[in-house]
Amino acid sequence: MNTLFDLAGRVILVTGGSRGIGFAMAEALAQHGATVVLNGRDVAALEAKAEALRTAGLKAEIAAFDVNDEAAGRAAMERINQTHGRLYGLINNAGIQHRSPILEFTTKDFEHVVSTNLTSCFYLSREAIRLMTPHGGGRIINTVSMLGVQARPTVPAYIAAKEGLRALTRALAVEVGPEGILVNAIAPGYIATEMNVPLMENKDFSDWVVSKTPMQRWGKPSELGGGAVYLMSEAGAFVNGHVLSIDGGMSVQV
């Protein structure tokens, strides 16, 4: 049982890994023995987070690139593969939000959200699969959302991208499962992250979140870590194409 969640020797790239949900998942993975590679655009922020993990005796590196830059992303993954001999896992977590009434929502803004939240996950997964296949397998986790199956006004691009990412998760799970590559997703509820500060500061909205969540509170970033460890470890060795909801029960409450 002690080895069921052991990630020693597993190198895992976490996009959007310098803060919020991404860092929380990376920290949990590192605490279970993984070498985590934190991705983001801000080198200083990445170095600070990686150093915090290393100070705690954990294994952490950085890979600074914009997920919308396909060439840079591919090069970073190849460097990881060359340095460590293998990329075991990928967490597609980087994402952005844009809120606007539909008649003011520009096509450019829509395309930017979809590119960041969906298209980048496609090409990064494709390149990860290319690197994982010769080694007999690996794991990919996509961060999706409650939104997609459900909807709210003013965030059509986010909803479209996250629902598309759910579908991509299923498509890849079916295609590369025979190669030993498991593709799953985590669907957080409303989590108290930096990106959600404007929502948390809106008392009416925050009260609504609490009222709609059976656990009667916002989630904590650290509460996403266990799900990531499960899906990356031997504990999740027969889980493929699954979306794990971590939302305090919000998605099932009428």
JOWOHU-V87198 format. One record per pair of residues at least 4 apart in sequence whose C-alpha atoms are under 6 Angstrom apart, sorted by the first residue. I is the first residue (numbers start at 0). J is the second residue. If there is no record, write none. Layout:
BEGIN
i->I j->J
i->I j->J
END
This chain:
BEGIN
i->3 j->233
i->3 j->234
i->4 j->232
i->5 j->31
i->6 j->31
i->6 j->32
i->6 j->33
i->7 j->32
i->7 j->33
i->9 j->33
i->9 j->87
i->10 j->33
i->10 j->34
i->10 j->35
i->10 j->86
i->10 j->87
i->11 j->35
i->11 j->87
i->11 j->88
i->11 j->89
i->12 j->35
i->12 j->36
i->12 j->89
i->13 j->37
i->13 j->38
i->13 j->90
i->14 j->38
i->14 j->91
i->14 j->92
i->14 j->93
i->15 j->21
i->15 j->38
i->15 j->39
i->15 j->92
i->15 j->93
i->16 j->21
i->16 j->22
i->16 j->37
i->16 j->38
i->17 j->22
i->17 j->45
i->18 j->22
i->19 j->192
i->19 j->220
i->20 j->220
i->22 j->26
i->23 j->220
i->23 j->221
i->23 j->224
i->24 j->224
i->27 j->224
i->28 j->33
i->28 j->228
i->29 j->33
i->29 j->34
i->29 j->57
i->34 j->58
i->34 j->59
i->35 j->59
i->36 j->59
i->36 j->60
i->36 j->61
i->37 j->61
i->38 j->61
i->38 j->62
i->38 j->63
i->39 j->63
i->39 j->64
i->40 j->63
i->40 j->64
i->40 j->65
i->46 j->50
i->49 j->59
i->49 j->60
i->50 j->54
i->52 j->57
i->53 j->57
i->53 j->58
i->66 j->119
i->67 j->115
i->67 j->119
i->78 j->82
i->80 j->84
i->80 j->85
i->80 j->86
i->87 j->137
i->88 j->137
i->88 j->138
i->88 j->139
i->89 j->139
i->90 j->139
i->90 j->140
i->90 j->141
i->91 j->120
i->91 j->141
i->92 j->142
i->94 j->115
i->94 j->116
i->98 j->153
i->98 j->154
i->99 j->104
i->99 j->153
i->100 j->153
i->109 j->156
i->110 j->114
i->112 j->116
i->113 j->117
i->113 j->160
i->114 j->118
i->115 j->119
i->116 j->160
i->117 j->160
i->117 j->164
i->120 j->124
i->127 j->131
i->128 j->132
i->131 j->136
i->131 j->137
i->132 j->136
i->135 j->179
i->136 j->178
i->136 j->179
i->136 j->180
i->137 j->180
i->138 j->180
i->138 j->181
i->138 j->182
i->139 j->182
i->140 j->182
i->140 j->183
i->140 j->184
i->141 j->184
i->142 j->184
i->142 j->185
i->143 j->161
i->143 j->185
i->143 j->186
i->144 j->186
i->144 j->187
i->145 j->186
i->145 j->188
i->146 j->150
i->146 j->158
i->147 j->158
i->147 j->161
i->147 j->162
i->169 j->240
i->171 j->175
i->172 j->176
i->172 j->181
i->172 j->182
i->172 j->239
i->172 j->240
i->175 j->180
i->176 j->180
i->176 j->181
i->181 j->239
i->182 j->239
i->182 j->240
i->183 j->239
i->183 j->240
i->183 j->241
i->184 j->242
i->185 j->242
i->185 j->243
i->185 j->244
i->186 j->243
i->186 j->244
i->186 j->245
i->187 j->245
i->187 j->246
i->188 j->246
i->189 j->217
i->190 j->217
i->190 j->218
i->190 j->219
i->191 j->219
i->199 j->205
i->202 j->206
i->209 j->215
i->209 j->216
i->211 j->249
i->212 j->247
i->212 j->249
i->213 j->248
i->214 j->247
i->228 j->232
i->229 j->234
i->229 j->235
i->230 j->235
END
